[in-house]
Amino acid sequence: MLVDSPPEQSAEPISAPTPRRRHALRATGLLVSVGILLLVCVASIAVGAKSMPLSDVWHGLFHNSGAGNDVIVHDVRVPRTLLGLLVGAALGLAGAVMQALTRNPLAEPGLLGVNAGASAAVVSAISFLGVTSLTGYVWFAFLGAAVVSALVYILGGSRGATPVRLALAGTAVSAALFGYINAVQLLDAAALDRIRFWTVGSLASADMGTIGKVAPFIGVGVLLALLLARPLNAMEMGDDTARALGAHLNRTRILSMLAVTLLCGAATAACGPIVFIGLMIPHLVRSITGPDMRWILPYATVLSPVLLLGADVVGRVVTRPAELQVGIVTALIGGPVFIHLVRRKRMAQL
């Protein structure tokens, strides 16, 4: 006897999220990222080379007596955390803008020599011109960042530049500039202590005066970068498509490089060269948001300080009571990430 089998039910295709749902998911993710950033800020204020109870941290934040643990919290950890917020946002945004502008997944202020150029210019100003003020450091950092950006682009092949060529040119220029910085250190013993800061990035010398001087430059750079999201979206599709969409290519390039110079110059002047923040975070963000710069840039602004402050907390704890500079920690994390990106199959043709 034949038994009728139930008709096979065809599997319904899984529909892609609607634009409204994608927007809601991205907005929710951004809010979650802000929450994570707040938690990391709390950790940055509460954790350090010296252990203290949370009650002392709270007292130092809101009832500073000017003595003991209150001084550590109010005058050391809070400025350090605020500077980490500013510098992290600056480096992450600069990396995202550079990657979109050059259509180069390896573009990053440290990797392309921009931070090294800013550091070398400041070291020259200290050793040969006797500059001692942070305001002077900032302007020389801007000059060094701009000159090295142009130099790396020329050495990388200009119109024929590829991601790997630009990365190699940036690495070579960075090596030469850090060699120059080391030579100046050896030859100018009187300026050794001031110059040593410019060989590796650190948030340890943060104070409210430093924050007040670099915050306006970073603020302008952040605002400019965020306003460039739409034209950068168009440029990532290629110059011809960008023109067809009405983007002004030269203006976008000039404003983008101005934003990168402001962000990197101010960040480097405040805490020295810190590498790989601008490489790792934009790649992480793209895996969350997709290629839309209107979301990549806000996410990078929030998540980059998470990485920088997290690395700073790790550096304070692992060698307690001494400290490991945050630039060393980010380099240890970022090196393997860079190698992974270079070895990815889709990079083979670059």
C-alpha positions in Angstrom: 0.0 0.0 0.0 1.3 3.3 -0.9 1.5 6.0 1.8 1.3 9.5 0.7 4.3 11.4 2.0 3.8 15.0 3.0 4.8 17.5 0.3 8.3 18.8 0.7 8.4 22.3 2.0 10.8 24.5 0.1 13.1 26.4 2.4 12.3 30.1 2.3 15.3 32.3 1.4 16.5 34.4 4.3 15.8 38.0 3.4 18.5 40.6 3.9 17.9 43.3 6.5 16.0 46.3 5.2 17.8 49.7 5.1 15.8 50.8 8.2 16.8 47.7 10.1 20.5 48.1 9.1 20.4 51.7 10.3 18.9 50.6 13.6 21.5 47.8 14.1 24.3 50.2 13.3 22.9 52.8 15.7 22.5 50.2 18.4 26.1 49.0 17.8 27.3 52.6 18.1 25.5 53.1 21.4 27.0 49.8 22.7 30.4 51.0 21.7 29.9 54.2 23.7 29.0 52.1 26.7 32.2 50.1 26.3 34.2 53.3 26.0 32.7 54.6 29.3 33.6 51.3 31.0 37.2 51.6 29.7 37.4 55.2 30.9 36.3 54.1 34.4 39.0 51.3 34.3 41.6 53.9 33.2 40.8 56.1 36.2 40.5 53.2 38.7 43.5 51.1 37.7 47.1 52.1 37.7 50.6 51.4 38.9 49.3 52.1 42.5 46.4 50.1 43.7 43.6 51.9 45.6 40.1 51.2 46.7 37.2 52.4 44.6 36.1 54.6 47.4 39.3 56.6 47.1 38.9 56.8 43.3 35.4 58.2 43.8 36.6 60.7 46.5 39.4 61.8 44.2 37.0 62.5 41.4 34.4 64.5 43.2 35.9 65.6 46.5 39.6 66.3 45.7 41.4 67.2 48.9 44.7 67.9 47.2 46.6 65.2 49.0 47.3 61.4 48.8 45.3 59.3 46.4 43.1 62.3 45.5 46.0 63.9 43.7 46.8 60.7 41.8 43.2 60.4 40.6 42.5 64.1 39.9 45.8 65.3 38.6 47.3 62.2 37.0 44.7 59.6 36.0 41.9 61.9 34.9 44.1 64.0 32.5 45.7 60.8 31.2 42.2 59.3 30.4 41.0 62.5 28.7 44.2 62.7 26.6 43.8 59.1 25.7 40.2 59.8 24.5 41.4 62.7 22.3 44.5 61.0 20.9 42.7 57.7 20.3 39.9 59.3 18.4 42.4 61.4 16.4 44.6 58.4 15.3 41.6 56.1 14.5 39.9 58.8 12.4 43.2 59.6 10.6 43.7 56.0 9.7 40.1 55.6 8.4 40.4 58.8 6.3 43.8 57.7 4.9 42.5 54.2 4.0 39.5 55.7 2.1 41.5 58.5 0.5 44.2 56.2 -0.9 42.0 53.1 -1.3 44.8 51.4 0.6 43.8 48.9 3.4 47.3 49.3 4.9 47.2 53.1 5.2 47.8 54.2 8.8 49.6 57.3 10.3 52.3 55.2 11.9 52.8 52.7 9.1 53.0 55.4 6.4 55.6 57.5 8.4 53.3 60.4 9.3 53.9 60.0 13.0 57.6 59.5 12.5 57.7 62.7 10.5 55.9 64.7 13.2 58.3 63.2 15.8 61.4 64.0 13.8 60.3 67.6 13.3 59.7 68.1 17.0 63.1 66.5 17.9 64.8 68.9 15.4 63.0 71.9 17.0 64.0 70.8 20.5 67.6 70.1 19.7 68.5 72.8 17.1 66.0 75.6 17.8 65.6 75.3 21.5 61.8 75.0 21.3 60.4 74.0 24.7 56.7 74.8 24.6 53.9 72.4 23.5 52.5 75.1 21.2 55.8 75.1 19.3 55.8 71.3 19.2 52.4 71.2 17.7 53.3 73.5 14.7 56.5 71.6 14.0 54.6 68.3 14.3 52.1 69.6 11.7 55.0 70.5 9.3 56.7 67.1 9.7 53.5 65.2 9.2 52.6 67.1 6.0 56.1 66.8 4.5 56.4 63.1 5.2 52.9 62.4 3.8 53.9 63.9 0.5 57.3 62.2 0.5 55.8 58.7 1.1 53.3 59.2 -1.6 56.0 60.2 -4.1 58.3 57.3 -3.1 55.4 54.9 -3.2 54.9 55.6 -6.9 52.5 58.5 -7.0 49.9 57.5 -9.7 51.2 53.9 -9.8 51.2 53.6 -6.0 49.9 50.3 -4.6 49.1 49.5 -0.9 52.2 47.4 -0.4 54.5 50.0 -2.1 53.1 52.8 0.1 53.5 50.6 3.2 57.1 49.8 2.2 57.9 53.4 1.5 56.4 54.5 4.8 58.3 51.8 6.7 61.6 52.9 5.0 61.0 56.6 5.8 60.0 55.7 9.4 63.1 53.7 9.9 65.3 56.5 8.6 63.6 59.1 10.7 63.8 57.1 13.9 67.4 56.5 13.1 67.8 60.2 12.9 66.0 60.7 16.2 68.3 58.2 17.9 71.4 59.9 16.4 70.3 63.3 17.8 69.7 61.6 21.2 73.3 60.4 21.2 74.8 63.7 20.0 72.8 66.0 22.3 73.0 64.7 25.8 71.5 67.9 27.2 68.3 67.3 25.4 68.2 63.5 25.9 65.4 63.5 28.5 63.1 65.7 26.3 63.9 63.8 23.1 63.5 60.3 24.6 59.8 60.9 24.8 59.6 61.1 21.0 60.9 57.6 20.3 57.8 55.8 21.7 54.4 57.1 22.5 53.2 57.6 26.1 50.3 59.1 28.0 52.3 59.3 31.2 53.0 63.0 31.0 49.4 64.1 30.4 48.1 67.2 32.2 45.2 69.6 31.7 47.5 72.2 30.1 48.5 69.7 27.3 44.8 68.8 26.8 43.8 72.4 26.5 46.4 73.1 23.8 45.8 70.1 21.6 42.1 69.8 22.0 41.2 72.6 19.6 43.3 71.2 16.8 42.0 67.6 17.3 38.4 69.0 17.5 38.8 70.8 14.1 40.3 67.7 12.6 37.5 65.4 13.9 34.8 67.7 12.6 36.5 68.1 9.2 36.9 64.3 8.9 33.3 63.6 9.8 32.1 66.2 7.2 34.1 64.4 4.5 32.2 61.1 4.9 30.0 61.4 1.8 32.8 62.5 -0.6 35.1 59.8 0.7 32.3 57.3 0.1 32.3 58.4 -3.5 36.1 58.4 -3.9 36.3 54.7 -2.7 34.4 53.8 -5.8 37.1 55.2 -8.1 37.8 58.7 -9.5 35.5 58.4 -12.5 32.5 57.2 -10.4 33.2 59.9 -7.8 33.2 62.6 -10.5 29.9 61.2 -11.9 28.4 61.5 -8.4 29.4 65.1 -8.1 32.4 64.8 -5.8 35.1 67.4 -6.0 38.2 65.2 -6.0 41.0 67.8 -5.5 39.1 69.6 -2.8 38.3 66.3 -1.0 42.0 65.2 -1.2 43.2 68.6 0.2 40.7 68.7 3.0 41.3 65.0 3.9 45.1 65.6 4.1 44.5 68.7 6.2 42.3 66.7 8.6 45.0 63.9 8.8 47.7 66.5 9.4 45.7 68.2 12.2 44.8 64.9 13.8 48.3 63.3 13.6 50.3 66.4 14.3 48.3 67.3 17.5 48.2 63.6 18.7 52.0 63.2 18.2 52.8 66.5 19.8 50.8 65.5 22.9 52.1 62.0 23.4 54.7 61.0 20.8 54.3 58.4 18.1 51.7 55.7 18.7 51.3 53.1 15.9 48.7 50.7 14.6 45.6 52.3 16.2 44.7 53.7 12.8 45.3 50.4 11.1 43.4 48.0 13.4 40.3 50.0 14.3 39.1 50.8 10.8 39.4 47.2 9.8 37.4 46.1 12.8 34.8 48.8 12.2 34.3 47.7 8.5 33.5 44.2 9.6 30.7 45.7 11.7 29.3 48.5 9.5 30.3 47.6 6.0 32.0 50.2 3.7 29.9 53.2 4.5 32.1 56.0 5.7 29.2 57.7 7.4 29.2 54.9 9.9 32.9 54.0 9.8 34.1 57.4 11.0 31.8 57.7 14.0 32.6 54.1 15.0 36.3 54.8 14.7 36.0 57.9 16.8 34.5 55.8 19.6 36.4 52.5 19.4 39.9 53.9 18.9 40.0 55.4 22.4 38.8 52.0 23.7 41.9 50.3 22.2 44.3 53.1 23.3 43.1 53.4 26.8 42.8 49.6 27.2 46.4 49.3 26.0 47.4 52.0 28.5 45.8 50.2 31.4 47.6 46.9 30.4 50.9 48.8 30.3 50.3 50.1 33.8 49.5 46.7 35.2 51.8 44.2 33.6 55.1 45.7 34.9 53.7 47.2 38.2 55.0 49.3 39.9 56.8 50.4 36.7 54.9 51.2 33.5 55.1 50.0 29.9 54.5 52.8 27.5 51.3 52.6 25.5 53.2 52.9 22.2 55.0 49.6 23.0 51.7 47.8 23.9 50.0 48.9 20.7 53.0 47.9 18.6 53.0 44.4 20.2 49.3 44.1 19.4 49.4 45.7 16.0 52.4 43.8 14.5 50.6 40.5 14.2 47.5 42.2 12.9 49.5 43.9 10.1 51.2 40.6 9.2 47.7 39.0 9.0 46.4 41.7 6.7 49.4 41.4 4.3 49.1 37.6 4.1 45.4 37.7 3.3 44.6 36.2 -0.1 42.9 39.2 -1.3 46.0 41.3 -0.7 48.1 39.0 -3.0 47.3 41.1 -6.1 48.1 44.4 -4.6 
